[in-house]
Amino acid sequence: MNARKTGDARYLPAGLPIPVTEPDGLSAPYWQGLREGRLRVQRCPACQAWQFGPEWLCHRCHRFDPEWRDVEAKGLIHSWERVWHPSHPVLRRHGPYLVVLVELPHAGGVRMVGNLLGDPMQEVRIGAAVDGVFEHHPDAAPPYSLLQWRIRRNG
């Protein structure tokens, strides 16, 4: 298994599609936040509902243009899967890897999918606390950052 180092290195191998915002720019604040080392999710200024993924209107009250708010990149594992079958040809020799659904209790319980760093055979527990790890790729064209997750070992 290559490309498993974290920090300045990639967790996943090179050759995967680079994430970019949609042509209408809907998710641009999310991706820009990651490049700045900040996690952003949407919150409606009218009804205060949190939401993720990005939408042009609030899921609860249907007001347009929810605001983007910075939140702590900390959460709890709501669900997980150990992936054995490659979802992209570049991942053919990279498995298994862990994918988690992380709930952010401090942001209305929104959930987001990401990779769980570390040993792909590690024990994973529903409810385990995780911290976000920003993986920056400044030399890519265009530059981008990803949010990965790591089990919190001390709490």
Contact map, one row per residue, 1 for C-alpha under 8 A:
11110000000000000000000000000000000000000000000000000000000000000000000000000000000000000000111000000000000000000000000000000000000000000000000000000000000
11110000000010000000000000000000000000000000000000000000000000000000000000000000000000000000010000000000000000000000000000000000000000000000000000000000000
11111000111110000000000000000000000000000000000000000000000000000000000000000000000000000000000000000000000000000000000000000000000000000000000000000000000
11111100011100000000000000000000000000000000000000000000000000000000000000000000000000000000000000000000000000000000010000000000000000000000000000000000000
00111110111000000000000000000000000000000000000000000000000000000000000000000000000000000000000000000000000000000000000000000000000000000000000000000000000
00011111111000000000000000000000000000000000000000000000000000000000000000000000000000000000000000000000000000000000100000000000000000100000000000000000000
00001111110000000000000000000000000000000000000000000000000000000000000000000000000000000000000000000000000000000000000000000000000000100000000000000000000
00000111110000000000000000000000000000000000000000000000000000000000000000000000000000000000000000000000000000000000000000000000000000110000000000000000000
00101111111000000000000000000000000000000000000000000000000000000000000000000000000000000000000000000000000000000000000000000000000000100000000000000000000
00111111111111000000000000000000000000000000000000000000000000000000000000000000000000000000000000000000000000000000000000000000000000100000000000000000000
00111100111110000000000000000000000000000000000000000000000000000000000000000000000000000000000000000000000000000000100000000000000000000000000000000000000
00110000011111000000000000000000000000000000000000000000000000000000000000000000000000000010010000000000000000000000000000000000000000000000000000000000000
01100000011111110000000000000000000000000000000000000000000000000000000000000000000000000110010000000000000000000000000000000000000000000000000000000000000
00000000010111110000000000000000000000000000000000000000000000000000000000000000000000000100000000000000000000000000000000000000000000000000000000000000000
00000000000011111000000000000000000000000000000000000000000000000000000000000000000000000100000000000000000000000000000000000000000000000000000000000000000
00000000000011111100000000000000000000000000000000000000000000000000000000000000000000010100000000000000000000000000000000000000000000000000000000000000000
00000000000000111110000000000000000000000000000000000000000000000000000000000000000000000000000000000000000000000000000000000000000000000000000000000000000
00000000000000011111000000000000000000000000000000000000000000000000000000000000000000000000000000000000000000000000000000000000000000000000010100000000000
00000000000000001111100000000000000000000000000000000000000000000000000000000000000000000000000000000000000000000000000000000000000000000000000100000000000
00000000000000000111110000010010000000000000000000000000000000000000000000000000000000000000000000000000000000000000000000000000000000000000000100000000000
00000000000000000011111111110010000000000000000000000000000000000000000000000000000000000000000000000000000000000000000000000000000000000000000000000000000
00000000000000000001111111110000000000000000000000000000000000000000000000000000000000000000000000000000000000000000000000000000000000000000000000000000000
00000000000000000000111111000000000000000000000000000000000000000000000000000000000000000000000000000000000000000000000000000000000000000000000000000000000
00000000000000000000111111000000000000000000000000000000000000000000000000000000000000000000000000000000000000000000000000000000000000000000000000000000000
00000000000000000000111111110000000000000000000000000000000000000000000000000000000000000000000000000000000000000000000000000000000000000000000000000000000
00000000000000000000111111111000000000000000000000000111000000000000000000000000000000000000000000000000000000000000000000000000000000000000000000000000000
00000000000000000000110011111110000000000000000000000100000000000000000000000000000000000000000000000000000000000000000000000000000000000000000000000000000
00000000000000000001110011111111000000000000000000000000000000000000000000000000000000000000000000000000000000000000000000000000000000000000000000000000000
00000000000000000000000001111111100000010000000000000000000000000001000000000000000000000000000000000000000000000000000000000000000000000000000000000000000
00000000000000000000000000111111110000111000000000000000000000000001000000000000000000000000000000000000000000000000000000000000000000000000000000000000000
00000000000000000001100000111111111000000000000000000000000000000000000000000000000000000000000000000000000000000000000000000000000000000000000110000000000
00000000000000000000000000011111111100000000000000000000000000000000000000000000000000000000000000000000000000000000000000000000000000000000000000000000000
00000000000000000000000000001111111111110000000000000000000000000000000000000000000000000000000000000000000000000000000000000000000000000000000000000000000
00000000000000000000000000000111111111110000000000000000000000000000000000000000000000000000000000000000000000000000000000000000000001000000000111100000000
00000000000000000000000000000011111111000000000000000000000000000000000000000000000000000000000000000000000000000000000000000000000000010000000111000000000
00000000000000000000000000000001111111000000000000000000000000000000000000000000000000000000000000000000000000000000000000000000000000000000000000000000000
00000000000000000000000000000000111111100000000000000000000000000000000000000000000000000000000000000000000000000000000000000000000001000000000000000000000
00000000000000000000000000000000111111110000000000000000000000000000011110000000000000000000000000000000000000000000000000000000000000000000000000000000000
00000000000000000000000000000100110011111000000000000000000000000000011110000000000000000000000000000000000000000000000000000000000000000000000000000000000
00000000000000000000000000001100110001111100000000000000000000000001111000000000000000000000000000000000000000000000000000000000000000000000000000000000000
00000000000000000000000000000100000000111110000001111100000000000001111000000000000000000000000000000000001000000000000000000000000000000000000000000000000
00000000000000000000000000000000000000011111000001110100000000000111100000000000000000000000000000000000000000000000000000000000000000000000000000000000000
00000000000000000000000000000000000000001111100111100000010000000111100000000000000000000000000000000000000000000000000000000000000000000000000000000000000
00000000000000000000000000000000000000000111111111000000010000101110000000000000000000000000000000000000000000000000000000000000000000000000000000000000000
00000000000000000000000000000000000000000011111100000000000000000110000000000000000000000000000000000000000000000000000000000000000000000000000000000000000
00000000000000000000000000000000000000000001111100000000000010100000000000000000000000000000000000000000000000000000000000000000000000000000000000000000000
00000000000000000000000000000000000000000001111110000000000110000000000000000000000000000000000000000000000000000000000000000000000000000000000000000000000
00000000000000000000000000000000000000000011111111000000000000000000000000000000000000000000000000000000000000000000000000000000000000000000000000000000000
00000000000000000000000000000000000000000011001111100000011100000000000000000000000000000000000000000000000100000000000000000000000000000000000000000000000
00000000000000000000000000000000000000001111000111110000000000000000000000000000000000000000000000000000001111000000000000000000000000000000000000000000000
00000000000000000000000000000000000000001110000011111100011000000000000000000000000000000000000000000000000101000000000000000000000000000000000000000000000
00000000000000000000000000000000000000001100000001111110000000000000000000000000000000000000000000000000000001110000000000000000000000000000000000000000000
00000000000000000000000000000000000000001000000000111110000000000000000000000000000000000000000000000000000000010000000000000000000000000000000000000000000
00000000000000000000000001100000000000001100000000111111000000000000000000000000000000000000000000000000000000000000000000000000000000000000000000000000000
00000000000000000000000001000000000000000000000000011111110000001100000000000000000000000000000000000000000000000000000000000000000000000000000000000000000
00000000000000000000000001000000000000000000000000000111110000011100000000000000000000000000000000000000000000000000000000000000000000000000000000000000000
00000000000000000000000000000000000000000000000000000011111001111100000000000000000000000000000000000000000000000000000000000000000000000000000000000000000
00000000000000000000000000000000000000000011000010100011111111111100000000000000000000000000000000000000000000000000000000000000000000000000000000000000000
00000000000000000000000000000000000000000000000010100000111111000000000000000000000000000000000000000000000000000000000000000000000000000000000000000000000
00000000000000000000000000000000000000000000001010000000011111000000000000000000000000000000000000000000000000000000000000000000000000000000000000000000000
00000000000000000000000000000000000000000000011000000000011111100000000000000000000000000000000000000000000000000000000000000000000000000000000000000000000
00000000000000000000000000000000000000000000000000000000111111110000000000000000000000000000000000000000000000000000000000000000000000000000000000000000000
00000000000000000000000000000000000000000001010000000000110011111100000000000000000000000000000000000000000000000000000000000000000000000000000000000000000
00000000000000000000000000000000000000000000000000000001110001111100000000000000000000000000000000000000000000000000000000000000000000000000000000000000000
00000000000000000000000000000000000000000001000000000011110000111110000000000000000000000000000000000000000000000000000000000000000000000000000000000000000
00000000000000000000000000000000000000000111100000000011110000111111000000000000000000000000000000000000000000000000000000000000000000000000000000000000000
00000000000000000000000000000000000000000111100000000000000000001111100000000000000000000000000000000000000000000000000000000000000000000000000000000000000
00000000000000000000000000001100000000011110000000000000000000000111110000000000000000000000000000000000000000000000000000000000000000000000000000000000000
00000000000000000000000000000000000000011110000000000000000000000011111000000000000000000000000000000000000000000000000000000000000000000000000000000000000
00000000000000000000000000000000000001111000000000000000000000000001111100000000000000000000000000000000000000000000000000000000000000000000000000000000000
00000000000000000000000000000000000001111000000000000000000000000000111110000000000000000000000000000000011000000000000000000000000000000000000000000000000
00000000000000000000000000000000000001100000000000000000000000000000011111000000000000000000000000000000000000000000000000000000000000000000000000000000000
00000000000000000000000000000000000001100000000000000000000000000000001111100000000000000000000000000000000000000000000000000000001110000000000000000000000
00000000000000000000000000000000000000000000000000000000000000000000000111110000000000000000000000000001000000000000000000000000111100000000000000000000000
00000000000000000000000000000000000000000000000000000000000000000000000011111000000000000000000000000111100000000000000000000000111000000000000000000000000
00000000000000000000000000000000000000000000000000000000000000000000000001111100000000000000000000000111100000000000000000000111110000000000000000000000000
00000000000000000000000000000000000000000000000000000000000000000000000000111111000000000000000000011110000000000000000000001111110000000000000000000000000
00000000000000000000000000000000000000000000000000000000000000000000000000011111000000000000000000011110000000000000000000000110000000000000000000000000000
00000000000000000000000000000000000000000000000000000000000000000000000000001111100000000000000000011100000000000000000000000100000000000000000000000000000
00000000000000000000000000000000000000000000000000000000000000000000000000001111110000000000000001111000000000000000000000010100000000000000000000000000000
00000000000000000000000000000000000000000000000000000000000000000000000000000011111000000000000001110000000000000000000000000000000000000000000000000000000
00000000000000000000000000000000000000000000000000000000000000000000000000000001111100000000000111100000000000000000000100000000000000000000000000000000000
00000000000000000000000000000000000000000000000000000000000000000000000000000000111111000000001111100000000000000000000000000000000000000000000000000000000
00000000000000000000000000000000000000000000000000000000000000000000000000000000011111000000001110000000000000000000000000000000000000000000000000000000000
00000000000000000000000000000000000000000000000000000000000000000000000000000000001111100001001100000000000000000000000000000000000000000000000000000000000
00000000000000000000000000000000000000000000000000000000000000000000000000000000001111111111011000000000000000000000000000000000000000000000000000000000000
00000000000000000000000000000000000000000000000000000000000000000000000000000000000011111010000000000000000000000000000000000000000000000000000000000000000
00000000000000010000000000000000000000000000000000000000000000000000000000000000000001111111000000000000000000000000000000000000000000000000000000000000000
00000000000000000000000000000000000000000000000000000000000000000000000000000000000001111111000000000000000000000000000000000000000000000000000000000000000
00000000000011110000000000000000000000000000000000000000000000000000000000000000000001011111110000000000000000000000000000000000000000000000000000000000000
00000000000110000000000000000000000000000000000000000000000000000000000000000000000001111111111000000000000000000000000000000000000000000000000000000000000
00000000000000000000000000000000000000000000000000000000000000000000000000000000000011011111111000000000000000000000000000000000000000000000000000000000000
10000000000000000000000000000000000000000000000000000000000000000000000000000000000000000111111000000000000000000000000000000000000000000000000000000000000
11000000000110000000000000000000000000000000000000000000000000000000000000000000000001000111111110000000000000000000000000000000000000000000000000000000000
10000000000000000000000000000000000000000000000000000000000000000000000000000000001111000011111110000000000000000000000000000000000000000000000000000000000
00000000000000000000000000000000000000000000000000000000000000000000000000000000011110000000011111000000000000000000000110000000000000000000000000000000000
00000000000000000000000000000000000000000000000000000000000000000000000000000000011100000000011111100000000000000011000100000000000000000000000000000000000
00000000000000000000000000000000000000000000000000000000000000000000000000000001111000000000000111110000000000000011100100000000000000000000000000000000000
00000000000000000000000000000000000000000000000000000000000000000000000000000001111000000000000011111000000000001111000000000000000000000000000000000000000
00000000000000000000000000000000000000000000000000000000000000000000000000001111100000000000000001111100000000001111000000000000000000000000000000000000000
00000000000000000000000000000000000000000000000000000000000000000000000000001111000000000000000000111110000000111100000000000000000000000000000000000000000
00000000000000000000000000000000000000000000000000000000000000000000000000111110000000000000000000011111000000111100000000000000010000000000000000000000000
00000000000000000000000000000000000000000000000000000000000000000000000000111100000000000000000000001111100011110000000000000000000000000000000000000000000
00000000000000000000000000000000000000000000000000000000000000000000000001110000000000000000000000000111111111100000000000000000000000000000000000000000000
00000000000000000000000000000000000000000000000000000000000000000000000000110000000000000000000000000011111111000000000000000000000000000000000000000000000
00000000000000000000000000000000000000000000000000000000000000000000001000000000000000000000000000000001111110000000000000000000000000000000000000000000000
00000000000000000000000000000000000000001000000001000000000000000000001000000000000000000000000000000001111111000000000000000000000000000000000000000000000
00000000000000000000000000000000000000000000000011100000000000000000000000000000000000000000000000000001111111000000000000000000000000000000000000000000000
00000000000000000000000000000000000000000000000001000000000000000000000000000000000000000000000000000011111111100000000000000000000000000000000000000000000
00000000000000000000000000000000000000000000000001110000000000000000000000000000000000000000000000000011101111110000000000000000000000000000000000000000000
00000000000000000000000000000000000000000000000000010000000000000000000000000000000000000000000000001111000011111000000000000000000000000000000000000000000
00000000000000000000000000000000000000000000000000011000000000000000000000000000000000000000000000001110000001111100000000000000000000000000000000000000000
00000000000000000000000000000000000000000000000000000000000000000000000000000000000000000000000000111100000000111110000000000000000000000000000000000000000
00000000000000000000000000000000000000000000000000000000000000000000000000000000000000000000000000111100000000011111000000000000000000000000000000111000000
00000000000000000000000000000000000000000000000000000000000000000000000000000000000000000000000011110000000000001111100000000000000000000000000000011000000
00000000000000000000000000000000000000000000000000000000000000000000000000000000000000000000000011110000000000000111110000000000000000000000000000011110000
00000100001000000000000000000000000000000000000000000000000000000000000000000000000000000000000001000000000000000011111100000000000000000000000000011110000
00010000000000000000000000000000000000000000000000000000000000000000000000000000000000000000000000000000000000000001111101000000000000000000000000000100000
00000000000000000000000000000000000000000000000000000000000000000000000000000000000000000000000000000000000000000000111111000000000000000000000000000000000
00000000000000000000000000000000000000000000000000000000000000000000000000000000010000000000000111000000000000000000111111000000000000000000000000000000000
00000000000000000000000000000000000000000000000000000000000000000000000000000000000000000000000100000000000000000000001111100000000000000000000000000000000
00000000000000000000000000000000000000000000000000000000000000000000000000000000000000000000000000000000000000000000011111110000000000000000000000000000000
00000000000000000000000000000000000000000000000000000000000000000000000000000000000000000000000000000000000000000000000011111000000000000000000000000000000
00000000000000000000000000000000000000000000000000000000000000000000000000000001000000000000000000000000000000000000000001111101000000000000000000000000000
00000000000000000000000000000000000000000000000000000000000000000000000000001000000000000000000000000000000000000000000000111111000000000000000000000000000
00000000000000000000000000000000000000000000000000000000000000000000000000011111000000000000000000000000000000000000000000011111000000000000000000000000000
00000000000000000000000000000000000000000000000000000000000000000000000000011100000000000000000000000000000000000000000000001111100000000000000000000000000
00000000000000000000000000000000000000000000000000000000000000000000000000011000000000000000000000000000000000000000000000011111110000000000000000000011000
00000000000000000000000000000000000000000000000000000000000000000000000001111000000000000000000000000000000000000000000000000011111000000000000000000011001
00000000000000000000000000000000000000000000000000000000000000000000000001111000000000000000000000000100000000000000000000000001111100000000000000001111000
00000000000000000000000000000000000000000000000000000000000000000000000011100000000000000000000000000000000000000000000000000000111110000000000000001111000
00000000000000000000000000000000000000000000000000000000000000000000000011000000000000000000000000000000000000000000000000000000011111000000000000111100000
00000000000000000000000000000000000000000000000000000000000000000000000010000000000000000000000000000000000000000000000000000000001111100000000000111100000
00000000000000000000000000000000010010000000000000000000000000000000000000000000000000000000000000000000000000000000000000000000000111110000000011110000000
00000111110000000000000000000000000000000000000000000000000000000000000000000000000000000000000000000000000000000000000000000000000011111000000011110000000
00000001000000000000000000000000001000000000000000000000000000000000000000000000000000000000000000000000000000000000000000000000000001111100000111000000000
00000000000000000000000000000000000000000000000000000000000000000000000000000000000000000000000000000000000000000000000000000000000000111111001110000000000
00000000000000000000000000000000000000000000000000000000000000000000000000000000000000000000000000000000000000000000000000000000000000011111001110000000000
00000000000000000000000000000000000000000000000000000000000000000000000000000000000000000000000000000000000000000000000000000000000000001111111000000000000
00000000000000000000000000000000000000000000000000000000000000000000000000000000000000000000000000000000000000000000000000000000000000001111111100000000000
00000000000000000000000000000000000000000000000000000000000000000000000000000000000000000000000000000000000000000000000000000000000000000011111000000000000
00000000000000000100000000000000000000000000000000000000000000000000000000000000000000000000000000000000000000000000000000000000000000000011111100000000000
00000000000000000000000000000000000000000000000000000000000000000000000000000000000000000000000000000000000000000000000000000000000000001111111110000000000
00000000000000000111000000000010011000000000000000000000000000000000000000000000000000000000000000000000000000000000000000000000000000011101011111000000000
00000000000000000000000000000010011000000000000000000000000000000000000000000000000000000000000000000000000000000000000000000000000001111100001111100000000
00000000000000000000000000000000011000000000000000000000000000000000000000000000000000000000000000000000000000000000000000000000000001110000000111110000000
00000000000000000000000000000000010000000000000000000000000000000000000000000000000000000000000000000000000000000100000000000000000111100000000011111000000
00000000000000000000000000000000000000000000000000000000000000000000000000000000000000000000000000000000000000000111100000000000000111100000000001111100000
00000000000000000000000000000000000000000000000000000000000000000000000000000000000000000000000000000000000000000111100000000000011110000000000000111110000
00000000000000000000000000000000000000000000000000000000000000000000000000000000000000000000000000000000000000000001110000000000011110000000000000011111000
00000000000000000000000000000000000000000000000000000000000000000000000000000000000000000000000000000000000000000001100000000001111000000000000000001111100
00000000000000000000000000000000000000000000000000000000000000000000000000000000000000000000000000000000000000000000000000000001111000000000000000000111111
00000000000000000000000000000000000000000000000000000000000000000000000000000000000000000000000000000000000000000000000000000000000000000000000000000011111
00000000000000000000000000000000000000000000000000000000000000000000000000000000000000000000000000000000000000000000000000000000000000000000000000000001111
00000000000000000000000000000000000000000000000000000000000000000000000000000000000000000000000000000000000000000000000000000000100000000000000000000001111
